[in-house]
Amino acid sequence: MSDLAGRRIVVTGGAGFLGREVCRELDAHRPASIVVPRSRSCDLRDCVAIRSLMAEAKPQVLIHLAAVVGGIGANRENPGRYFYDNAVMGIELIEQARLAGVEKVVVVGTICSYPKHTPVPFREENLWDGYPEETNAPYGLAKKMLLVQAQAYRQQYGFNAICLLPVNLYGPGDNFDPATSHVIPAIIRKVVEAQATGQSHIDVWGTGNASREFLFVRDAARAIVMAAERYNEAEPVNVGSGCEITIRELVEQICRLCRFTGSIRWDASRPDGQPRRCLDTSRARDKFGFRAETPLPDGLQETIGWYREHVQRAAQRVGQAVPDEKRRPDDRFAA
């Protein structure tokens, strides 16, 4: 499959943060249709609901983005839910797609599937070298099982399912709910609220010594669509920028971009999470030509600008300085 034009495509999670960008990217390829199932009418944990989706949409391509996700705190509070919901959604989708004769499935996994002490840069062949970092292991292992399923189905049925392993994403439209957000939106919100209320400091979890890699959401969407068009092999593929930054450096950079002059108070009693994260992205480059294009400072600046505008619009609607967002943990990749 080298062209998505004229194809019927289902995108689970297509109404979420990443999914909206994937649908925009797909739309430029002139597919016959893009169907986005919504959780209120299609429970992706229910095989009967999925069979109905397949019968109605008749997809030729399925891109599975839907997931229950969150930051360290949310993962610690919901290990059972994060394992069950993510595992069952993926397993049922892949099985029903096979039975329905779907030509290709693109499974979007997670960097959390890698072992806790993976050597940097993470290479795909290191994926099975140990147990994931404990705070997000249930989520990471649930997603990892979908790789096993995809490879087993390829071996037994000749089913074309591929697996991508993206790093932490960020960008406009991200989840800024402090109960479930990842580090970049969480810090941006902390800083903007501190400025709005005149606070002289912000409090940040951990020591700041852990490192992460981040990928701008539009770059991630482009990578997923490129893989849907061009990649048809069993091995998983890292999707990232290939650039490592410590959490301390990240927080300081966000403060500079926001022009926040207060202090940063680190709470070392809180977990750092995985010690280091940075990907070897050569397979994505070699197999389907993907390279990240958005430098972190540019992406952060756009994300900060989007959030400030969002805060102002919300304040105008409800007459308060900062919006009180009440979003479900799965809204980031809402099904």
NUMI-754528 format. One record per residue (C-alpha): residue number from 1; residue in three letters; chain; x, z negated, y. Coordinates in nm, 2 decimals, always signed. Each point is the difference from the previous one (the first is absolute). Layout:
residues N
<pt NUM; "ALA"; "A"; <X; Z; Y>>
...
***
This chain:
residues 335
<pt 1; "MET"; "A"; <+0.00; +0.00; +0.00>>
<pt 2; "SER"; "A"; <+0.17; +0.12; +0.32>>
<pt 3; "ASP"; "A"; <-0.30; +0.04; +0.24>>
<pt 4; "LEU"; "A"; <-0.28; -0.24; +0.08>>
<pt 5; "ALA"; "A"; <-0.21; +0.27; +0.18>>
<pt 6; "GLY"; "A"; <-0.34; +0.04; -0.16>>
<pt 7; "ARG"; "A"; <+0.04; -0.31; -0.22>>
<pt 8; "ARG"; "A"; <-0.26; -0.27; -0.04>>
<pt 9; "ILE"; "A"; <+0.18; -0.33; +0.07>>
<pt 10; "VAL"; "A"; <-0.11; -0.37; -0.03>>
<pt 11; "VAL"; "A"; <+0.20; -0.25; +0.20>>
<pt 12; "THR"; "A"; <-0.07; -0.36; -0.10>>
<pt 13; "GLY"; "A"; <+0.07; -0.23; +0.29>>
<pt 14; "GLY"; "A"; <-0.04; +0.30; +0.23>>
<pt 15; "ALA"; "A"; <-0.18; -0.21; +0.27>>
<pt 16; "GLY"; "A"; <+0.29; -0.25; +0.02>>
<pt 17; "PHE"; "A"; <+0.32; -0.02; +0.21>>
<pt 18; "LEU"; "A"; <+0.21; +0.24; -0.22>>
<pt 19; "GLY"; "A"; <-0.30; +0.19; -0.13>>
<pt 20; "ARG"; "A"; <-0.12; +0.13; +0.34>>
<pt 21; "GLU"; "A"; <+0.34; +0.15; +0.06>>
<pt 22; "VAL"; "A"; <+0.02; +0.16; -0.34>>
<pt 23; "CYS"; "A"; <-0.35; +0.16; +0.05>>
<pt 24; "ARG"; "A"; <+0.12; +0.13; +0.34>>
<pt 25; "GLU"; "A"; <+0.31; +0.15; -0.17>>
<pt 26; "LEU"; "A"; <-0.21; +0.15; -0.28>>
<pt 27; "ASP"; "A"; <-0.25; +0.15; +0.24>>
<pt 28; "ALA"; "A"; <+0.28; +0.22; +0.14>>
<pt 29; "HIS"; "A"; <+0.04; +0.16; -0.34>>
<pt 30; "ARG"; "A"; <-0.37; +0.12; +0.00>>
<pt 31; "PRO"; "A"; <-0.12; -0.16; -0.32>>
<pt 32; "ALA"; "A"; <-0.35; +0.10; -0.13>>
<pt 33; "SER"; "A"; <-0.10; -0.37; +0.04>>
<pt 34; "ILE"; "A"; <+0.13; -0.35; +0.06>>
<pt 35; "VAL"; "A"; <-0.21; -0.27; -0.15>>
<pt 36; "VAL"; "A"; <+0.06; -0.36; +0.10>>
<pt 37; "PRO"; "A"; <-0.19; -0.25; -0.22>>
<pt 38; "ARG"; "A"; <-0.10; -0.33; +0.18>>
<pt 39; "SER"; "A"; <+0.00; -0.34; -0.17>>
<pt 40; "ARG"; "A"; <-0.36; -0.07; +0.10>>
<pt 41; "SER"; "A"; <-0.13; +0.29; -0.21>>
<pt 42; "CYS"; "A"; <+0.28; +0.05; -0.25>>
<pt 43; "ASP"; "A"; <+0.17; -0.30; -0.17>>
<pt 44; "LEU"; "A"; <+0.33; +0.14; -0.12>>
<pt 45; "ARG"; "A"; <+0.03; -0.28; -0.26>>
<pt 46; "ASP"; "A"; <-0.32; +0.14; -0.17>>
<pt 47; "CYS"; "A"; <+0.05; +0.28; -0.24>>
<pt 48; "VAL"; "A"; <-0.36; +0.11; +0.03>>
<pt 49; "ALA"; "A"; <+0.03; +0.03; +0.38>>
<pt 50; "ILE"; "A"; <+0.32; +0.20; -0.04>>
<pt 51; "ARG"; "A"; <-0.16; +0.23; -0.25>>
<pt 52; "SER"; "A"; <-0.28; +0.06; +0.25>>
<pt 53; "LEU"; "A"; <+0.26; +0.08; +0.27>>
<pt 54; "MET"; "A"; <+0.18; +0.25; -0.22>>
<pt 55; "ALA"; "A"; <-0.33; +0.17; -0.10>>
<pt 56; "GLU"; "A"; <-0.11; +0.03; +0.37>>
<pt 57; "ALA"; "A"; <+0.33; +0.09; +0.16>>
<pt 58; "LYS"; "A"; <+0.15; +0.20; -0.28>>
<pt 59; "PRO"; "A"; <+0.35; -0.05; +0.13>>
<pt 60; "GLN"; "A"; <+0.30; +0.21; -0.09>>
<pt 61; "VAL"; "A"; <+0.24; -0.25; +0.16>>
<pt 62; "LEU"; "A"; <-0.03; -0.38; +0.02>>
<pt 63; "ILE"; "A"; <+0.21; -0.19; +0.25>>
<pt 64; "HIS"; "A"; <-0.02; -0.38; -0.08>>
<pt 65; "LEU"; "A"; <+0.07; -0.21; +0.31>>
<pt 66; "ALA"; "A"; <-0.26; -0.27; -0.04>>
<pt 67; "ALA"; "A"; <+0.15; -0.35; -0.05>>
<pt 68; "VAL"; "A"; <-0.05; -0.36; +0.08>>
<pt 69; "VAL"; "A"; <+0.30; -0.09; +0.21>>
<pt 70; "GLY"; "A"; <+0.14; -0.26; +0.23>>
<pt 71; "GLY"; "A"; <+0.31; -0.18; +0.12>>
<pt 72; "ILE"; "A"; <+0.18; -0.29; -0.16>>
<pt 73; "GLY"; "A"; <-0.27; -0.26; +0.08>>
<pt 74; "ALA"; "A"; <-0.28; +0.22; -0.13>>
<pt 75; "ASN"; "A"; <+0.19; +0.07; -0.32>>
<pt 76; "ARG"; "A"; <+0.07; -0.36; -0.06>>
<pt 77; "GLU"; "A"; <-0.37; -0.09; +0.04>>
<pt 78; "ASN"; "A"; <-0.14; +0.28; -0.21>>
<pt 79; "PRO"; "A"; <+0.23; +0.08; -0.29>>
<pt 80; "GLY"; "A"; <-0.28; +0.04; -0.25>>
<pt 81; "ARG"; "A"; <-0.22; +0.22; +0.22>>
<pt 82; "TYR"; "A"; <+0.30; +0.21; +0.10>>
<pt 83; "PHE"; "A"; <+0.10; +0.06; -0.36>>
<pt 84; "TYR"; "A"; <-0.35; +0.07; -0.14>>
<pt 85; "ASP"; "A"; <-0.15; +0.21; +0.27>>
<pt 86; "ASN"; "A"; <+0.31; +0.22; +0.04>>
<pt 87; "ALA"; "A"; <+0.06; +0.04; -0.37>>
<pt 88; "VAL"; "A"; <-0.36; +0.08; -0.10>>
<pt 89; "MET"; "A"; <-0.06; +0.24; +0.29>>
<pt 90; "GLY"; "A"; <+0.30; +0.21; -0.09>>
<pt 91; "ILE"; "A"; <-0.05; -0.01; -0.38>>
<pt 92; "GLU"; "A"; <-0.36; +0.10; +0.02>>
<pt 93; "LEU"; "A"; <+0.07; +0.27; +0.25>>
<pt 94; "ILE"; "A"; <+0.27; +0.16; -0.20>>
<pt 95; "GLU"; "A"; <-0.20; -0.01; -0.32>>
<pt 96; "GLN"; "A"; <-0.32; +0.14; +0.15>>
<pt 97; "ALA"; "A"; <+0.21; +0.27; +0.18>>
<pt 98; "ARG"; "A"; <+0.15; +0.10; -0.33>>
<pt 99; "LEU"; "A"; <-0.35; +0.02; -0.17>>
<pt 100; "ALA"; "A"; <-0.14; +0.20; +0.29>>
<pt 101; "GLY"; "A"; <+0.28; +0.26; -0.01>>
<pt 102; "VAL"; "A"; <+0.16; -0.08; +0.33>>
<pt 103; "GLU"; "A"; <+0.30; +0.22; +0.04>>
<pt 104; "LYS"; "A"; <+0.23; -0.25; +0.18>>
<pt 105; "VAL"; "A"; <+0.00; -0.37; +0.09>>
<pt 106; "VAL"; "A"; <+0.24; -0.14; +0.27>>
<pt 107; "VAL"; "A"; <+0.04; -0.38; -0.05>>
<pt 108; "VAL"; "A"; <+0.14; -0.18; +0.31>>
<pt 109; "GLY"; "A"; <+0.17; -0.32; -0.12>>
<pt 110; "THR"; "A"; <+0.21; -0.25; +0.18>>
<pt 111; "ILE"; "A"; <+0.36; -0.11; +0.06>>
<pt 112; "CYS"; "A"; <-0.12; -0.34; -0.12>>
<pt 113; "SER"; "A"; <+0.03; +0.13; -0.36>>
<pt 114; "TYR"; "A"; <+0.38; -0.02; +0.02>>
<pt 115; "PRO"; "A"; <+0.19; -0.30; -0.14>>
<pt 116; "LYS"; "A"; <+0.07; -0.28; +0.24>>
<pt 117; "HIS"; "A"; <+0.38; +0.05; +0.00>>
<pt 118; "THR"; "A"; <+0.01; +0.38; -0.02>>
<pt 119; "PRO"; "A"; <+0.34; +0.13; +0.13>>
<pt 120; "VAL"; "A"; <-0.03; +0.17; +0.34>>
<pt 121; "PRO"; "A"; <-0.09; +0.28; +0.04>>
<pt 122; "PHE"; "A"; <-0.28; -0.02; -0.26>>
<pt 123; "ARG"; "A"; <+0.02; +0.29; -0.24>>
<pt 124; "GLU"; "A"; <-0.29; +0.11; -0.22>>
<pt 125; "GLU"; "A"; <+0.20; -0.07; -0.31>>
<pt 126; "ASN"; "A"; <+0.03; -0.37; +0.10>>
<pt 127; "LEU"; "A"; <-0.38; -0.05; -0.02>>
<pt 128; "TRP"; "A"; <+0.01; -0.17; -0.34>>
<pt 129; "ASP"; "A"; <+0.31; -0.21; +0.05>>
<pt 130; "GLY"; "A"; <-0.18; -0.34; +0.07>>
<pt 131; "TYR"; "A"; <-0.31; -0.18; +0.11>>
<pt 132; "PRO"; "A"; <-0.14; +0.06; +0.35>>
<pt 133; "GLU"; "A"; <+0.02; -0.25; +0.29>>
<pt 134; "GLU"; "A"; <-0.24; -0.28; -0.10>>
<pt 135; "THR"; "A"; <-0.22; -0.01; +0.30>>
<pt 136; "ASN"; "A"; <-0.12; +0.36; -0.05>>
<pt 137; "ALA"; "A"; <+0.07; +0.05; -0.37>>
<pt 138; "PRO"; "A"; <-0.36; +0.02; -0.11>>
<pt 139; "TYR"; "A"; <-0.07; +0.28; +0.25>>
<pt 140; "GLY"; "A"; <+0.32; +0.18; -0.08>>
<pt 141; "LEU"; "A"; <-0.04; -0.02; -0.37>>
<pt 142; "ALA"; "A"; <-0.36; +0.12; +0.01>>
<pt 143; "LYS"; "A"; <+0.12; +0.31; +0.19>>
<pt 144; "LYS"; "A"; <+0.29; +0.04; -0.24>>
<pt 145; "MET"; "A"; <-0.24; +0.02; -0.30>>
<pt 146; "LEU"; "A"; <-0.14; +0.31; +0.16>>
<pt 147; "LEU"; "A"; <+0.34; +0.17; -0.03>>
<pt 148; "VAL"; "A"; <+0.00; -0.09; -0.37>>
<pt 149; "GLN"; "A"; <-0.35; +0.14; -0.04>>
<pt 150; "ALA"; "A"; <+0.09; +0.32; +0.18>>
<pt 151; "GLN"; "A"; <+0.31; +0.06; -0.21>>
<pt 152; "ALA"; "A"; <-0.19; -0.08; -0.32>>
<pt 153; "TYR"; "A"; <-0.28; +0.24; +0.09>>
<pt 154; "ARG"; "A"; <+0.25; +0.27; +0.08>>
<pt 155; "GLN"; "A"; <+0.17; -0.05; -0.34>>
<pt 156; "GLN"; "A"; <-0.32; -0.01; -0.21>>
<pt 157; "TYR"; "A"; <-0.24; +0.22; +0.20>>
<pt 158; "GLY"; "A"; <+0.22; +0.22; +0.22>>
<pt 159; "PHE"; "A"; <-0.18; -0.17; +0.30>>
<pt 160; "ASN"; "A"; <+0.17; +0.08; +0.33>>
<pt 161; "ALA"; "A"; <+0.01; -0.35; +0.17>>
<pt 162; "ILE"; "A"; <+0.29; -0.08; +0.24>>
<pt 163; "CYS"; "A"; <+0.10; -0.34; +0.15>>
<pt 164; "LEU"; "A"; <+0.14; -0.07; +0.35>>
<pt 165; "LEU"; "A"; <+0.16; -0.33; +0.11>>
<pt 166; "PRO"; "A"; <-0.03; -0.04; +0.37>>
<pt 167; "VAL"; "A"; <+0.17; -0.27; +0.21>>
<pt 168; "ASN"; "A"; <-0.19; -0.22; +0.25>>
<pt 169; "LEU"; "A"; <-0.21; +0.22; +0.23>>
<pt 170; "TYR"; "A"; <-0.08; -0.06; +0.36>>
<pt 171; "GLY"; "A"; <-0.16; +0.19; +0.29>>
<pt 172; "PRO"; "A"; <-0.31; +0.03; +0.22>>
<pt 173; "GLY"; "A"; <-0.31; -0.12; -0.18>>
<pt 174; "ASP"; "A"; <+0.18; -0.25; -0.21>>
<pt 175; "ASN"; "A"; <-0.16; -0.33; -0.11>>
<pt 176; "PHE"; "A"; <+0.07; -0.26; +0.27>>
<pt 177; "ASP"; "A"; <-0.19; -0.28; -0.16>>
<pt 178; "PRO"; "A"; <+0.24; -0.29; -0.02>>
<pt 179; "ALA"; "A"; <-0.14; -0.12; -0.34>>
<pt 180; "THR"; "A"; <+0.08; +0.33; -0.18>>
<pt 181; "SER"; "A"; <+0.23; +0.21; +0.21>>
<pt 182; "HIS"; "A"; <+0.36; +0.10; -0.07>>
<pt 183; "VAL"; "A"; <+0.30; -0.09; +0.21>>
<pt 184; "ILE"; "A"; <+0.00; +0.26; +0.27>>
<pt 185; "PRO"; "A"; <-0.37; -0.03; +0.11>>
<pt 186; "ALA"; "A"; <+0.02; -0.38; -0.04>>
<pt 187; "ILE"; "A"; <+0.29; -0.02; +0.24>>
<pt 188; "ILE"; "A"; <-0.14; +0.24; +0.25>>
<pt 189; "ARG"; "A"; <-0.32; -0.20; +0.01>>
<pt 190; "LYS"; "A"; <+0.19; -0.33; +0.04>>
<pt 191; "VAL"; "A"; <+0.20; +0.14; +0.29>>
<pt 192; "VAL"; "A"; <-0.29; +0.16; +0.18>>
<pt 193; "GLU"; "A"; <-0.21; -0.32; -0.04>>
<pt 194; "ALA"; "A"; <+0.29; -0.21; +0.13>>
<pt 195; "GLN"; "A"; <+0.03; +0.22; +0.30>>
<pt 196; "ALA"; "A"; <-0.38; -0.01; +0.06>>
<pt 197; "THR"; "A"; <-0.01; -0.38; -0.02>>
<pt 198; "GLY"; "A"; <+0.33; -0.08; +0.17>>
<pt 199; "GLN"; "A"; <+0.16; -0.15; -0.30>>
<pt 200; "SER"; "A"; <+0.38; -0.05; +0.02>>
<pt 201; "HIS"; "A"; <+0.07; +0.06; -0.37>>
<pt 202; "ILE"; "A"; <-0.12; +0.16; -0.32>>
<pt 203; "ASP"; "A"; <+0.02; -0.15; -0.35>>
<pt 204; "VAL"; "A"; <+0.12; +0.23; -0.28>>
<pt 205; "TRP"; "A"; <+0.01; -0.07; -0.38>>
<pt 206; "GLY"; "A"; <+0.33; -0.02; -0.18>>
<pt 207; "THR"; "A"; <+0.37; +0.00; +0.11>>
<pt 208; "GLY"; "A"; <+0.00; +0.36; +0.13>>
<pt 209; "ASN"; "A"; <+0.28; +0.09; -0.24>>
<pt 210; "ALA"; "A"; <-0.20; +0.21; -0.25>>
<pt 211; "SER"; "A"; <+0.01; +0.37; +0.06>>
<pt 212; "ARG"; "A"; <-0.27; +0.27; -0.02>>
<pt 213; "GLU"; "A"; <-0.04; +0.37; +0.03>>
<pt 214; "PHE"; "A"; <-0.30; +0.14; +0.19>>
<pt 215; "LEU"; "A"; <-0.17; +0.34; +0.01>>
<pt 216; "PHE"; "A"; <-0.22; +0.13; +0.27>>
<pt 217; "VAL"; "A"; <-0.35; +0.07; -0.13>>
<pt 218; "ARG"; "A"; <-0.01; +0.37; +0.10>>
<pt 219; "ASP"; "A"; <+0.33; +0.06; -0.18>>
<pt 220; "ALA"; "A"; <-0.14; -0.17; -0.31>>
<pt 221; "ALA"; "A"; <-0.31; +0.22; +0.01>>
<pt 222; "ARG"; "A"; <+0.21; +0.31; +0.03>>
<pt 223; "ALA"; "A"; <+0.21; -0.11; -0.30>>
<pt 224; "ILE"; "A"; <-0.31; -0.05; -0.22>>
<pt 225; "VAL"; "A"; <-0.14; +0.34; +0.08>>
<pt 226; "MET"; "A"; <+0.33; +0.17; -0.06>>
<pt 227; "ALA"; "A"; <+0.02; -0.17; -0.34>>
<pt 228; "ALA"; "A"; <-0.36; +0.10; -0.08>>
<pt 229; "GLU"; "A"; <+0.10; +0.36; +0.07>>
<pt 230; "ARG"; "A"; <+0.35; +0.01; -0.15>>
<pt 231; "TYR"; "A"; <+0.09; -0.28; -0.24>>
<pt 232; "ASN"; "A"; <-0.12; +0.01; -0.37>>
<pt 233; "GLU"; "A"; <+0.24; -0.22; -0.19>>
<pt 234; "ALA"; "A"; <-0.02; -0.33; -0.19>>
<pt 235; "GLU"; "A"; <+0.26; -0.20; +0.18>>
<pt 236; "PRO"; "A"; <-0.11; -0.22; +0.30>>
<pt 237; "VAL"; "A"; <+0.12; +0.09; +0.35>>
<pt 238; "ASN"; "A"; <+0.10; -0.23; +0.28>>
<pt 239; "VAL"; "A"; <-0.16; +0.08; +0.34>>
<pt 240; "GLY"; "A"; <+0.17; -0.16; +0.30>>
<pt 241; "SER"; "A"; <+0.22; +0.04; +0.30>>
<pt 242; "GLY"; "A"; <+0.32; -0.12; -0.17>>
<pt 243; "CYS"; "A"; <+0.08; -0.24; +0.29>>
<pt 244; "GLU"; "A"; <+0.04; -0.37; -0.05>>
<pt 245; "ILE"; "A"; <-0.06; -0.27; +0.26>>
<pt 246; "THR"; "A"; <-0.01; -0.38; -0.01>>
<pt 247; "ILE"; "A"; <-0.32; -0.18; +0.09>>
<pt 248; "ARG"; "A"; <+0.19; -0.17; +0.28>>
<pt 249; "GLU"; "A"; <+0.11; +0.33; +0.14>>
<pt 250; "LEU"; "A"; <-0.35; +0.14; -0.03>>
<pt 251; "VAL"; "A"; <-0.16; -0.30; +0.18>>
<pt 252; "GLU"; "A"; <+0.26; +0.02; +0.28>>
<pt 253; "GLN"; "A"; <-0.06; +0.37; +0.04>>
<pt 254; "ILE"; "A"; <-0.38; -0.04; +0.02>>
<pt 255; "CYS"; "A"; <+0.05; -0.28; +0.26>>
<pt 256; "ARG"; "A"; <+0.22; +0.24; +0.21>>
<pt 257; "LEU"; "A"; <-0.24; +0.29; -0.03>>
<pt 258; "CYS"; "A"; <-0.29; -0.24; +0.11>>
<pt 259; "ARG"; "A"; <+0.22; -0.15; +0.27>>
<pt 260; "PHE"; "A"; <-0.06; -0.34; -0.13>>
<pt 261; "THR"; "A"; <+0.26; -0.24; +0.13>>
<pt 262; "GLY"; "A"; <-0.11; -0.32; -0.19>>
<pt 263; "SER"; "A"; <+0.18; -0.15; -0.29>>
<pt 264; "ILE"; "A"; <-0.03; +0.07; -0.37>>
<pt 265; "ARG"; "A"; <-0.05; -0.31; -0.22>>
<pt 266; "TRP"; "A"; <+0.09; +0.06; -0.37>>
<pt 267; "ASP"; "A"; <-0.19; -0.21; -0.26>>
<pt 268; "ALA"; "A"; <+0.25; -0.01; -0.29>>
<pt 269; "SER"; "A"; <-0.25; -0.20; -0.21>>
<pt 270; "ARG"; "A"; <-0.20; +0.32; -0.04>>
<pt 271; "PRO"; "A"; <+0.11; +0.27; -0.25>>
<pt 272; "ASP"; "A"; <+0.22; +0.30; +0.09>>
<pt 273; "GLY"; "A"; <-0.14; +0.20; -0.29>>
<pt 274; "GLN"; "A"; <+0.24; +0.25; -0.17>>
<pt 275; "PRO"; "A"; <+0.35; -0.04; +0.13>>
<pt 276; "ARG"; "A"; <+0.07; +0.37; +0.08>>
<pt 277; "ARG"; "A"; <-0.19; +0.32; -0.01>>
<pt 278; "CYS"; "A"; <+0.13; +0.35; +0.06>>
<pt 279; "LEU"; "A"; <-0.06; +0.32; -0.19>>
<pt 280; "ASP"; "A"; <+0.21; +0.28; -0.13>>
<pt 281; "THR"; "A"; <-0.23; +0.29; +0.12>>
<pt 282; "SER"; "A"; <+0.21; +0.29; -0.14>>
<pt 283; "ARG"; "A"; <-0.25; +0.08; -0.27>>
<pt 284; "ALA"; "A"; <-0.28; +0.06; +0.25>>
<pt 285; "ARG"; "A"; <+0.23; +0.22; +0.20>>
<pt 286; "ASP"; "A"; <+0.12; +0.20; -0.30>>
<pt 287; "LYS"; "A"; <-0.32; +0.04; -0.19>>
<pt 288; "PHE"; "A"; <-0.25; +0.07; +0.28>>
<pt 289; "GLY"; "A"; <+0.19; +0.02; +0.32>>
<pt 290; "PHE"; "A"; <-0.11; -0.32; +0.17>>
<pt 291; "ARG"; "A"; <+0.20; -0.17; +0.28>>
<pt 292; "ALA"; "A"; <-0.14; -0.27; +0.23>>
<pt 293; "GLU"; "A"; <-0.01; +0.13; +0.36>>
<pt 294; "THR"; "A"; <-0.11; -0.31; +0.21>>
<pt 295; "PRO"; "A"; <+0.28; -0.24; +0.11>>
<pt 296; "LEU"; "A"; <-0.11; -0.36; -0.02>>
<pt 297; "PRO"; "A"; <+0.02; -0.07; +0.38>>
<pt 298; "ASP"; "A"; <-0.22; +0.30; +0.07>>
<pt 299; "GLY"; "A"; <-0.25; -0.10; -0.27>>
<pt 300; "LEU"; "A"; <-0.01; -0.36; +0.12>>
<pt 301; "GLN"; "A"; <-0.05; +0.10; +0.36>>
<pt 302; "GLU"; "A"; <-0.30; +0.22; -0.10>>
<pt 303; "THR"; "A"; <-0.14; -0.28; -0.21>>
<pt 304; "ILE"; "A"; <+0.03; -0.26; +0.27>>
<pt 305; "GLY"; "A"; <-0.16; +0.24; +0.25>>
<pt 306; "TRP"; "A"; <-0.29; +0.06; -0.24>>
<pt 307; "TYR"; "A"; <-0.05; -0.38; -0.06>>
<pt 308; "ARG"; "A"; <+0.01; -0.08; +0.37>>
<pt 309; "GLU"; "A"; <-0.27; +0.27; +0.07>>
<pt 310; "HIS"; "A"; <-0.20; -0.14; -0.29>>
<pt 311; "VAL"; "A"; <+0.01; -0.35; +0.14>>
<pt 312; "GLN"; "A"; <-0.11; +0.12; +0.34>>
<pt 313; "ARG"; "A"; <-0.29; +0.20; -0.14>>
<pt 314; "ALA"; "A"; <-0.11; -0.30; -0.21>>
<pt 315; "ALA"; "A"; <+0.03; -0.23; +0.30>>
<pt 316; "GLN"; "A"; <-0.22; +0.23; +0.20>>
<pt 317; "ARG"; "A"; <-0.26; +0.00; -0.27>>
<pt 318; "VAL"; "A"; <-0.02; -0.38; -0.07>>
<pt 319; "GLY"; "A"; <+0.15; -0.15; +0.31>>
<pt 320; "GLN"; "A"; <+0.30; -0.17; -0.15>>
<pt 321; "ALA"; "A"; <+0.38; +0.04; +0.03>>
<pt 322; "VAL"; "A"; <+0.07; +0.07; -0.37>>
<pt 323; "PRO"; "A"; <-0.23; +0.14; -0.27>>
<pt 324; "ASP"; "A"; <-0.10; -0.22; -0.28>>
<pt 325; "GLU"; "A"; <+0.04; +0.25; -0.29>>
<pt 326; "LYS"; "A"; <-0.18; -0.09; -0.32>>
<pt 327; "ARG"; "A"; <+0.12; +0.26; -0.25>>
<pt 328; "ARG"; "A"; <-0.01; -0.02; -0.37>>
<pt 329; "PRO"; "A"; <+0.34; +0.00; -0.18>>
<pt 330; "ASP"; "A"; <-0.07; +0.34; -0.15>>
<pt 331; "ASP"; "A"; <-0.10; +0.17; +0.33>>
<pt 332; "ARG"; "A"; <+0.35; +0.13; +0.05>>
<pt 333; "PHE"; "A"; <-0.04; +0.25; -0.29>>
<pt 334; "ALA"; "A"; <-0.38; -0.04; -0.01>>
<pt 335; "ALA"; "A"; <-0.16; +0.17; -0.30>>
***
